[in-house]
Amino acid sequence: MVPAAAADFGTLVELFNRMTVQPMDPPMSLRDTAKGVAIRAGILTVAVTLGSVWIFSLLLKFAGTAMRALLGVLMLLIAGGLVTFEVKKIQKRLTA
């Protein structure tokens, strides 16, 4: 393998200038900027709305499940209270 020969100063300057000079795009107009901002704002609005609806639906699903569980516990408490009442009533009748 043969090492590459060192380039002279002129070649380095030419390579450096050729690499840094790039064609400039014309600056964006105010209309183009506003259009880009409006598009980004619209996408963000739709994304946030869909995310919020999804989270809200999950919360409603959880709330429905929690309400069913609480209703079941309430029914068990009522049934337990009635059974206790009836048992005490029967005990009073047997002891009297």
N, CA, C and O atoms as a GROMACS GRO file, in nm:
protein
  384
    1MET      N    1   0.085  -0.116   0.000
    1MET     CA    2   0.000   0.000   0.000
    1MET      C    3   0.090   0.123   0.000
    1MET      O    4   0.178   0.137   0.084
    2VAL      N    5   0.065   0.211  -0.095
    2VAL     CA    6   0.149   0.331  -0.111
    2VAL      C    7   0.074   0.449  -0.049
    2VAL      O    8  -0.042   0.472  -0.081
    3PRO      N    9   0.141   0.526   0.039
    3PRO     CA   10   0.073   0.642   0.098
    3PRO      C   11   0.047   0.748  -0.008
    3PRO      O   12   0.124   0.764  -0.103
    4ALA      N   13  -0.061   0.821   0.012
    4ALA     CA   14  -0.096   0.926  -0.084
    4ALA      C   15   0.000   1.043  -0.069
    4ALA      O   16   0.049   1.071   0.041
    5ALA      N   17   0.024   1.109  -0.179
    5ALA     CA   18   0.115   1.225  -0.176
    5ALA      C   19   0.041   1.344  -0.116
    5ALA      O   20  -0.079   1.360  -0.135
    6ALA      N   21   0.115   1.428  -0.044
    6ALA     CA   22   0.055   1.546   0.019
    6ALA      C   23   0.019   1.646  -0.089
    6ALA      O   24   0.093   1.666  -0.185
    7ALA      N   25  -0.095   1.708  -0.072
    7ALA     CA   26  -0.140   1.808  -0.170
    7ALA      C   27  -0.075   1.942  -0.138
    7ALA      O   28  -0.046   1.972  -0.022
    8ASP      N   29  -0.053   2.022  -0.242
    8ASP     CA   30   0.007   2.154  -0.217
    8ASP      C   31  -0.099   2.251  -0.166
    8ASP      O   32  -0.217   2.217  -0.163
    9PHE      N   33  -0.059   2.369  -0.127
    9PHE     CA   34  -0.146   2.466  -0.063
    9PHE      C   35  -0.260   2.511  -0.156
    9PHE      O   36  -0.373   2.529  -0.110
   10GLY      N   37  -0.232   2.528  -0.283
   10GLY     CA   38  -0.334   2.574  -0.377
   10GLY      C   39  -0.447   2.473  -0.392
   10GLY      O   40  -0.564   2.511  -0.401
   11THR      N   41  -0.412   2.347  -0.394
   11THR     CA   42  -0.514   2.242  -0.405
   11THR      C   43  -0.603   2.240  -0.281
   11THR      O   44  -0.724   2.222  -0.292
   12LEU      N   45  -0.543   2.260  -0.164
   12LEU     CA   46  -0.622   2.262  -0.041
   12LEU      C   47  -0.720   2.379  -0.041
   12LEU      O   48  -0.836   2.363  -0.001
   13VAL      N   49  -0.674   2.496  -0.084
   13VAL     CA   50  -0.762   2.614  -0.087
   13VAL      C   51  -0.875   2.591  -0.186
   13VAL      O   52  -0.989   2.626  -0.158
   14GLU      N   53  -0.843   2.532  -0.302
   14GLU     CA   54  -0.945   2.507  -0.401
   14GLU      C   55  -1.049   2.407  -0.350
   14GLU      O   56  -1.169   2.427  -0.370
   15LEU      N   57  -1.005   2.301  -0.283
   15LEU     CA   58  -1.098   2.205  -0.227
   15LEU      C   59  -1.184   2.269  -0.119
   15LEU      O   60  -1.304   2.245  -0.112
   16PHE      N   61  -1.121   2.350  -0.035
   16PHE     CA   62  -1.192   2.415   0.074
   16PHE      C   63  -1.298   2.510   0.020
   16PHE      O   64  -1.410   2.510   0.069
   17ASN      N   65  -1.266   2.590  -0.077
   17ASN     CA   66  -1.361   2.686  -0.134
   17ASN      C   67  -1.474   2.614  -0.207
   17ASN      O   68  -1.590   2.656  -0.200
   18ARG      N   69  -1.442   2.507  -0.276
   18ARG     CA   70  -1.544   2.435  -0.348
   18ARG      C   71  -1.642   2.367  -0.252
   18ARG      O   72  -1.760   2.352  -0.284
   19MET      N   73  -1.594   2.327  -0.136
   19MET     CA   74  -1.680   2.261  -0.040
   19MET      C   75  -1.771   2.359   0.034
   19MET      O   76  -1.882   2.323   0.072
   20THR      N   77  -1.727   2.482   0.054
   20THR     CA   78  -1.805   2.574   0.135
   20THR      C   79  -1.901   2.659   0.055
   20THR      O   80  -1.999   2.709   0.110
   21VAL      N   81  -1.877   2.677  -0.074
   21VAL     CA   82  -1.965   2.761  -0.154
   21VAL      C   83  -2.082   2.676  -0.200
   21VAL      O   84  -2.064   2.583  -0.280
   22GLN      N   85  -2.198   2.706  -0.151
   22GLN     CA   86  -2.317   2.632  -0.187
   22GLN      C   87  -2.422   2.731  -0.237
   22GLN      O   88  -2.426   2.845  -0.192
   23PRO      N   89  -2.504   2.687  -0.329
   23PRO     CA   90  -2.608   2.778  -0.378
   23PRO      C   91  -2.709   2.806  -0.266
   23PRO      O   92  -2.750   2.714  -0.194
   24MET      N   93  -2.748   2.930  -0.253
   24MET     CA   94  -2.843   2.970  -0.149
   24MET      C   95  -2.985   2.963  -0.204
   24MET      O   96  -3.011   3.006  -0.316
   25ASP      N   97  -3.075   2.910  -0.124
   25ASP     CA   98  -3.215   2.910  -0.162
   25ASP      C   99  -3.271   3.050  -0.136
   25ASP      O  100  -3.226   3.119  -0.044
   26PRO      N  101  -3.367   3.090  -0.215
   26PRO     CA  102  -3.425   3.222  -0.188
   26PRO      C  103  -3.495   3.219  -0.053
   26PRO      O  104  -3.549   3.115  -0.014
   27PRO      N  105  -3.495   3.329   0.020
   27PRO     CA  106  -3.559   3.329   0.152
   27PRO      C  107  -3.710   3.304   0.140
   27PRO      O  108  -3.773   3.338   0.040
   28MET      N  109  -3.764   3.243   0.245
   28MET     CA  110  -3.906   3.212   0.243
   28MET      C  111  -3.987   3.340   0.260
   28MET      O  112  -3.950   3.430   0.335
   29SER      N  113  -4.098   3.346   0.189
   29SER     CA  114  -4.184   3.462   0.202
   29SER      C  115  -4.268   3.448   0.328
   29SER      O  116  -4.275   3.340   0.388
   30LEU      N  117  -4.331   3.556   0.366
   30LEU     CA  118  -4.416   3.554   0.484
   30LEU      C  119  -4.534   3.459   0.464
   30LEU      O  120  -4.577   3.393   0.558
   31ARG      N  121  -4.585   3.451   0.342
   31ARG     CA  122  -4.697   3.361   0.312
   31ARG      C  123  -4.654   3.215   0.329
   31ARG      O  124  -4.729   3.136   0.386
   32ASP      N  125  -4.534   3.180   0.280
   32ASP     CA  126  -4.485   3.043   0.296
   32ASP      C  127  -4.465   3.009   0.444
   32ASP      O  128  -4.497   2.898   0.488
   33THR      N  129  -4.412   3.104   0.519
   33THR     CA  130  -4.391   3.080   0.662
   33THR      C  131  -4.524   3.060   0.733
   33THR      O  132  -4.537   2.969   0.814
   34ALA      N  133  -4.621   3.145   0.704
   34ALA     CA  134  -4.753   3.133   0.768
   34ALA      C  135  -4.820   3.001   0.729
   34ALA      O  136  -4.887   2.938   0.811
   35LYS      N  137  -4.802   2.961   0.604
   35LYS     CA  138  -4.862   2.836   0.559
   35LYS      C  139  -4.799   2.717   0.633
   35LYS      O  140  -4.870   2.625   0.674
   36GLY      N  141  -4.668   2.720   0.651
   36GLY     CA  142  -4.601   2.613   0.726
   36GLY      C  143  -4.644   2.609   0.871
   36GLY      O  144  -4.665   2.501   0.927
   37VAL      N  145  -4.658   2.726   0.932
   37VAL     CA  146  -4.702   2.731   1.071
   37VAL      C  147  -4.845   2.680   1.083
   37VAL      O  148  -4.877   2.608   1.177
   38ALA      N  149  -4.932   2.718   0.989
   38ALA     CA  150  -5.071   2.674   0.993
   38ALA      C  151  -5.081   2.522   0.977
   38ALA      O  152  -5.162   2.458   1.044
   39ILE      N  153  -5.001   2.466   0.890
   39ILE     CA  154  -5.003   2.320   0.870
   39ILE      C  155  -4.958   2.249   0.997
   39ILE      O  156  -5.020   2.152   1.040
   40ARG      N  157  -4.849   2.298   1.058
   40ARG     CA  158  -4.801   2.236   1.182
   40ARG      C  159  -4.905   2.250   1.294
   40ARG      O  160  -4.926   2.156   1.371
   41ALA      N  161  -4.968   2.366   1.302
   41ALA     CA  162  -5.069   2.386   1.405
   41ALA      C  163  -5.188   2.293   1.384
   41ALA      O  164  -5.243   2.239   1.480
   42GLY      N  165  -5.229   2.274   1.259
   42GLY     CA  166  -5.340   2.183   1.230
   42GLY      C  167  -5.307   2.039   1.267
   42GLY      O  168  -5.390   1.970   1.326
   43ILE      N  169  -5.187   1.995   1.232
   43ILE     CA  170  -5.146   1.858   1.265
   43ILE      C  171  -5.141   1.841   1.416
   43ILE      O  172  -5.187   1.739   1.469
   44LEU      N  173  -5.086   1.939   1.486
   44LEU     CA  174  -5.078   1.932   1.632
   44LEU      C  175  -5.216   1.931   1.695
   44LEU      O  176  -5.240   1.859   1.792
   45THR      N  177  -5.308   2.010   1.642
   45THR     CA  178  -5.445   2.014   1.694
   45THR      C  179  -5.514   1.879   1.678
   45THR      O  180  -5.578   1.831   1.770
   46VAL      N  181  -5.501   1.819   1.561
   46VAL     CA  182  -5.563   1.689   1.537
   46VAL      C  183  -5.502   1.582   1.628
   46VAL      O  184  -5.574   1.500   1.684
   47ALA      N  185  -5.370   1.584   1.642
   47ALA     CA  186  -5.303   1.484   1.725
   47ALA      C  187  -5.345   1.498   1.872
   47ALA      O  188  -5.372   1.398   1.938
   48VAL      N  189  -5.350   1.620   1.921
   48VAL     CA  190  -5.389   1.641   2.061
   48VAL      C  191  -5.535   1.604   2.082
   48VAL      O  192  -5.570   1.547   2.186
   49THR      N  193  -5.620   1.636   1.987
   49THR     CA  194  -5.763   1.601   1.999
   49THR      C  195  -5.781   1.450   2.002
   49THR      O  196  -5.854   1.398   2.086
   50LEU      N  197  -5.716   1.379   1.912
   50LEU     CA  198  -5.727   1.233   1.911
   50LEU      C  199  -5.672   1.172   2.039
   50LEU      O  200  -5.730   1.078   2.094
   51GLY      N  201  -5.559   1.223   2.086
   51GLY     CA  202  -5.502   1.173   2.211
   51GLY      C  203  -5.594   1.198   2.329
   51GLY      O  204  -5.611   1.111   2.415
   52SER      N  205  -5.654   1.316   2.334
   52SER     CA  206  -5.744   1.348   2.445
   52SER      C  207  -5.869   1.260   2.441
   52SER      O  208  -5.915   1.214   2.545
   53VAL      N  209  -5.924   1.238   2.323
   53VAL     CA  210  -6.042   1.152   2.310
   53VAL      C  211  -6.009   1.010   2.353
   53VAL      O  212  -6.089   0.945   2.420
   54TRP      N  213  -5.891   0.961   2.316
   54TRP     CA  214  -5.850   0.826   2.354
   54TRP      C  215  -5.837   0.814   2.505
   54TRP      O  216  -5.887   0.719   2.564
   55ILE      N  217  -5.771   0.912   2.569
   55ILE     CA  218  -5.755   0.909   2.715
   55ILE      C  219  -5.891   0.921   2.783
   55ILE      O  220  -5.916   0.851   2.881
   56PHE      N  221  -5.979   1.007   2.732
   56PHE     CA  222  -6.111   1.024   2.790
   56PHE      C  223  -6.192   0.894   2.780
   56PHE      O  224  -6.262   0.858   2.874
   57SER      N  225  -6.180   0.824   2.666
   57SER     CA  226  -6.254   0.698   2.652
   57SER      C  227  -6.202   0.593   2.750
   57SER      O  228  -6.279   0.514   2.805
   58LEU      N  229  -6.070   0.592   2.772
   58LEU     CA  230  -6.015   0.498   2.871
   58LEU      C  231  -6.064   0.532   3.011
   58LEU      O  232  -6.097   0.442   3.089
   59LEU      N  233  -6.069   0.661   3.042
   59LEU     CA  234  -6.119   0.702   3.174
   59LEU      C  235  -6.267   0.664   3.192
   59LEU      O  236  -6.307   0.620   3.299
   60LEU      N  237  -6.347   0.683   3.087
   60LEU     CA  238  -6.488   0.644   3.096
   60LEU      C  239  -6.503   0.493   3.114
   60LEU      O  240  -6.588   0.447   3.191
   61LYS      N  241  -6.420   0.417   3.044
   61LYS     CA  242  -6.426   0.272   3.058
   61LYS      C  243  -6.389   0.232   3.201
   61LYS      O  244  -6.454   0.146   3.260
   62PHE      N  245  -6.286   0.294   3.256
   62PHE     CA  246  -6.245   0.266   3.393
   62PHE      C  247  -6.354   0.308   3.492
   62PHE      O  248  -6.382   0.237   3.588
   63ALA      N  249  -6.416   0.424   3.467
   63ALA     CA  250  -6.522   0.472   3.556
   63ALA      C  251  -6.641   0.376   3.554
   63ALA      O  252  -6.700   0.349   3.659
   64GLY      N  253  -6.677   0.325   3.437
   64GLY     CA  254  -6.787   0.229   3.427
   64GLY      C  255  -6.757   0.102   3.505
   64GLY      O  256  -6.844   0.050   3.575
   65THR      N  257  -6.635   0.054   3.493
   65THR     CA  258  -6.596  -0.067   3.566
   65THR      C  259  -6.595  -0.040   3.716
   65THR      O  260  -6.640  -0.124   3.795
   66ALA      N  261  -6.544   0.077   3.755
   66ALA     CA  262  -6.541   0.111   3.897
   66ALA      C  263  -6.682   0.125   3.953
   66ALA      O  264  -6.708   0.083   4.066
   67MET      N  265  -6.773   0.183   3.877
   67MET     CA  266  -6.911   0.197   3.924
   67MET      C  267  -6.977   0.061   3.941
   67MET      O  268  -7.051   0.040   4.037
   68ARG      N  269  -6.952  -0.031   3.850
   68ARG     CA  270  -7.007  -0.167   3.864
   68ARG      C  271  -6.953  -0.234   3.990
   68ARG      O  272  -7.026  -0.299   4.064
   69ALA      N  273  -6.822  -0.217   4.013
   69ALA     CA  274  -6.762  -0.277   4.132
   69ALA      C  275  -6.821  -0.216   4.259
   69ALA      O  276  -6.853  -0.288   4.353
   70LEU      N  277  -6.836  -0.084   4.261
   70LEU     CA  278  -6.894  -0.018   4.379
   70LEU      C  279  -7.040  -0.060   4.400
   70LEU      O  280  -7.084  -0.078   4.513
   71LEU      N  281  -7.113  -0.075   4.292
   71LEU     CA  282  -7.252  -0.120   4.303
   71LEU      C  283  -7.258  -0.262   4.358
   71LEU      O  284  -7.345  -0.292   4.441
   72GLY      N  285  -7.169  -0.347   4.314
   72GLY     CA  286  -7.163  -0.484   4.367
   72GLY      C  287  -7.131  -0.485   4.516
   72GLY      O  288  -7.192  -0.560   4.592
   73VAL      N  289  -7.035  -0.402   4.558
   73VAL     CA  290  -7.000  -0.394   4.700
   73VAL      C  291  -7.119  -0.342   4.780
   73VAL      O  292  -7.148  -0.394   4.889
   74LEU      N  293  -7.187  -0.242   4.729
   74LEU     CA  294  -7.305  -0.187   4.797
   74LEU      C  295  -7.414  -0.294   4.812
   74LEU      O  296  -7.476  -0.305   4.917
   75MET      N  297  -7.438  -0.371   4.706
   75MET     CA  298  -7.539  -0.478   4.714
   75MET      C  299  -7.499  -0.584   4.816
   75MET      O  300  -7.585  -0.636   4.888
   76LEU      N  301  -7.368  -0.617   4.823
   76LEU     CA  302  -7.323  -0.713   4.923
   76LEU      C  303  -7.342  -0.659   5.064
   76LEU      O  304  -7.383  -0.733   5.154
   77LEU      N  305  -7.314  -0.530   5.084
   77LEU     CA  306  -7.334  -0.471   5.216
   77LEU      C  307  -7.481  -0.471   5.256
   77LEU      O  308  -7.515  -0.501   5.371
   78ILE      N  309  -7.568  -0.437   5.162
   78ILE     CA  310  -7.712  -0.438   5.192
   78ILE      C  311  -7.759  -0.580   5.224
   78ILE      O  312  -7.833  -0.600   5.320
   79ALA      N  313  -7.715  -0.677   5.144
   79ALA     CA  314  -7.754  -0.816   5.169
   79ALA      C  315  -7.701  -0.863   5.304
   79ALA      O  316  -7.771  -0.931   5.378
   80GLY      N  317  -7.576  -0.826   5.336
   80GLY     CA  318  -7.519  -0.863   5.466
   80GLY      C  319  -7.596  -0.800   5.581
   80GLY      O  320  -7.617  -0.864   5.684
   81GLY      N  321  -7.638  -0.676   5.566
   81GLY     CA  322  -7.718  -0.610   5.669
   81GLY      C  323  -7.853  -0.676   5.688
   81GLY      O  324  -7.898  -0.694   5.801
   82LEU      N  325  -7.917  -0.712   5.579
   82LEU     CA  326  -8.046  -0.781   5.589
   82LEU      C  327  -8.033  -0.917   5.656
   82LEU      O  328  -8.117  -0.954   5.738
   83VAL      N  329  -7.929  -0.991   5.620
   83VAL     CA  330  -7.907  -1.123   5.680
   83VAL      C  331  -7.882  -1.107   5.830
   83VAL      O  332  -7.936  -1.183   5.910
   84THR      N  333  -7.801  -1.009   5.868
   84THR     CA  334  -7.774  -0.985   6.009
   84THR      C  335  -7.902  -0.949   6.084
   84THR      O  336  -7.926  -0.996   6.195
   85PHE      N  337  -7.984  -0.865   6.023
   85PHE     CA  338  -8.110  -0.825   6.085
   85PHE      C  339  -8.201  -0.946   6.107
   85PHE      O  340  -8.259  -0.963   6.214
   86GLU      N  341  -8.213  -1.029   6.004
   86GLU     CA  342  -8.299  -1.147   6.015
   86GLU      C  343  -8.246  -1.244   6.119
   86GLU      O  344  -8.324  -1.302   6.194
   87VAL      N  345  -8.116  -1.264   6.124
   87VAL     CA  346  -8.058  -1.357   6.222
   87VAL      C  347  -8.084  -1.307   6.363
   87VAL      O  348  -8.120  -1.386   6.450
   88LYS      N  349  -8.066  -1.177   6.387
   88LYS     CA  350  -8.091  -1.123   6.521
   88LYS      C  351  -8.239  -1.133   6.558
   88LYS      O  352  -8.274  -1.158   6.673
   89LYS      N  353  -8.324  -1.114   6.460
   89LYS     CA  354  -8.469  -1.124   6.484
   89LYS      C  355  -8.504  -1.268   6.525
   89LYS      O  356  -8.582  -1.290   6.618
   90ILE      N  357  -8.446  -1.366   6.455
   90ILE     CA  358  -8.471  -1.507   6.488
   90ILE      C  359  -8.412  -1.541   6.624
   90ILE      O  360  -8.474  -1.617   6.699
   91GLN      N  361  -8.295  -1.488   6.658
   91GLN     CA  362  -8.235  -1.514   6.788
   91GLN      C  363  -8.322  -1.458   6.901
   91GLN      O  364  -8.338  -1.522   7.005
   92LYS      N  365  -8.378  -1.340   6.880
   92LYS     CA  366  -8.465  -1.280   6.983
   92LYS      C  367  -8.592  -1.366   7.001
   92LYS      O  368  -8.640  -1.383   7.113
   93ARG      N  369  -8.644  -1.417   6.893
   93ARG     CA  370  -8.766  -1.499   6.899
   93ARG      C  371  -8.737  -1.630   6.971
   93ARG      O  372  -8.820  -1.680   7.046
   94LEU      N  373  -8.616  -1.688   6.947
   94LEU     CA  374  -8.583  -1.815   7.011
   94LEU      C  375  -8.553  -1.797   7.159
   94LEU      O  376  -8.585  -1.886   7.238
   95THR      N  377  -8.494  -1.686   7.199
   95THR     CA  378  -8.461  -1.665   7.339
   95THR      C  379  -8.580  -1.618   7.420
   95THR      O  380  -8.582  -1.635   7.542
   96ALA      N  381  -8.678  -1.561   7.356
   96ALA     CA  382  -8.793  -1.510   7.430
   96ALA      C  383  -8.896  -1.612   7.462
   96ALA      O  384  -8.998  -1.580   7.524
   0.00000   0.00000   0.00000
